[in-house]
Amino acid sequence: MASPLPSLFAAKFLIQVTIPFYYATPENEWRERILPYVPHWLMLDDPAILDSFYEGLGRGRPVPWSFWLPVILCWLPFVWALFLVMIAAMVILRKQWIVHERLIF
């Protein structure tokens, strides 16, 4: 159960909260059509921070936590609720899977 948190958070969550702002171009018109409806406290929208996320910080530069922390804290209750739902589903299905069906994990 330890692997879903880092993989969900790093591989999916961080990318999803940055994609609309980083990949907004004049051709796809995301800045005009989508981004006005996205609360800025919910996503990271600083171009310099987004560039460093996708292209790398460079050797010796610290992670800019002051920009990431508000976004992470806004999403944290949702991520924890999702985690608790996954745990509850495993607890509910455990007996069926392990005792009756004898699934090997």
C-alpha positions, 0 to 999 in steps of 0.5 A, a space after each residue: 500500500 506504500 507504492 500508490 501514494 508516491 506514484 499517484 502523487 508524483 506521476 499523476 497529480 503533479 503533472 496534472 496540476 501543471 499541464 494546463 498552464 505549461 502546454 497552453 499555446 495560441 493554437 489550442 487556446 487554453 488560456 482563453 477557453 479553459 484557464 479563466 475557469 481554473 482557480 489559480 490556488 488550485 493549480 501552479 501557474 508560474 511560468 518560471 516554476 513550470 519550466 524548472 519542473 519540466 526542464 529541470 532545476 539545474 545542479 545545486 538549485 533548491 526546490 521552490 517549495 514556497 510555490 508548490 506548498 499551497 497547491 499541494 496543501 489544497 489537494 491534500 484532503 482529496 488525495 487523503 480521501 482517495 487513499 482512505 477509500 482505497 484502503 476501505 475497499 481493500 478491507 471490504 474485499 479482503 475476505 472474498 479475495 483471500 479466503 474464498 477466491 484464494 487470490 495470490 498477490 
